[in-house]
Every structure is written in structure tokens, then in C-alpha cells.
């Protein structure tokens, strides 16, 4: 393997390790409309994406709604929490 190929492989591995996920967790008090609206405004989902994620949260208990670096996801997680939606970065 050449040095260029090795460097590219190492860079890809580092980027994959740095990726985190924003997860929304089901609760018994937020309406579907509130969660959908929040995903559109905070996470910048399309209405269809937001609705699909909301159904997954409802039926599966949680949904991975966004991937990115911790610094990118942290403000989104905080904004969802401020809206009363249970979310975490994993």
C-alpha cells in the first residue's frame, strides 16, 4: 500500500470515530405535531423526514435523527431539550 492510500484510510477512520448521533427518545407528553415541528425547525428535516422519524420514535421508542460531530449536534440537542423533547447524543 502506498503512503497516499494509507493516509486516506487513516483520515476516513478518524472521521468515522468523530461522528456522533442525535437520538430522540419517546415520551408520553409531547404531541406528534410538536415533535414534527421541532425536527423541522431544529434539525432542519423536511416535513416527510420529520414525520417518519416521529413515527419511529413512537413505535420503536427512539430514533437516530442526525449524524455529525459533537459540536454540531450539541446545540440541536439543547434546543430539542428546551422544547421538552427527550434527546441525547450517542
PyMOL commands that set and color helices and strands:
alter all, ss='L'
color gray80, all
select helices_A, chain A and resi 3-18+32-42+47-60+70-82
alter helices_A, ss='H'
color red, helices_A
select strands_A, chain A and resi 20-25+62-68+87-89
alter strands_A, ss='S'
color yellow, strands_A
deselect
rebuild
show_as cartoon
